[in-house]
Amino acid sequence: MPIDADQLLSYPIPSVRQRLTRRDAAFYALSVGLGQDPEDMRQLRYVDYSQEISVLPSMALVLAHPGFWLGDPRSGVDATQVVHGEQALTLHQPLQVDTDLISETVIDGLVDKGEGQGALLYTRKTLKDAVSGELIASTLNTTFIRGGGGFGGSSAPRSPGQPLPEGAPTFVVDLPTRPEQALYYRMNGDDNPLHADPQVAGKAGFPRPILHGLCTFGVVCHALVRALCDYQGHGARLRDMSLRFTAPVYPGETLRCEIWQDGAFRARVLERDVVVISHGRASVAAHG
């Protein structure tokens, strides 16, 4: 049924403050699959909190996270009909541990796809140093609300991303996910039961719980840091990243990330040969 646009637009998304600790950084990296090769010292930098630790750039998406606020009945949204559509991330400064951060999340747009169709909800989060006020990261999230259209709003979605370049990808990185990975990942702040409860997943039309879209984002970020940065600069050279979610990933499947030298990328699930990430773009800072 159509969403109540006024109710949704007036929802008070909470501001959140969080201290980024070494353990937080290590847990996030583990939750998106780093550390599966215990002999890879480059990955160990992200998961061994007993020494100087690096923060995977995509962690900005979950830091000071307001939680699954669309699951609150006061939002006026049927939480079982919510899926991730697109995600963009810009890092203005590298993430540093032992830093206090504060976020502000606002609704940035709402698109009506028509009666019986979906709605597109755009939300923007800014992540700042809670002490200095300096901007650390900004994110733009597109949420697709299935069946939520028909409320009489604007029908013009934002411009689509750029197509992939011609020719074969420069890099191909295969990264497995684990069967229990969604159960770990949800502890980063997104406890949507779609990713844990088989009955909820079934009601939403999925055969079993699906992996969080932002977990898939983190896996792909790992692939980009490996392919485009060779883990140099502890991944901090990755400046921005955007993508479109085109199909769900089920925990335990393997992601093949196909990356071009100019930063274009996509990802597919090997077991089903299904493209799950499209319109990917990333930019990387030069050495030094």
PyMOL commands that set and color helices and strands:
alter all, ss='L'
color gray80, all
select helices_A, chain A and resi 5-9+22-31+41-47+57-61+69-71+73-75+79-81+181-188+193-195+198-203+213-229+232-235
alter helices_A, ss='H'
color red, helices_A
select strands_A, chain A and resi 16-20+82-91+99-112+119-129+135-145+171-176+238-245+254-259+264-269+274-284
alter strands_A, ss='S'
color yellow, strands_A
deselect
rebuild
show_as cartoon
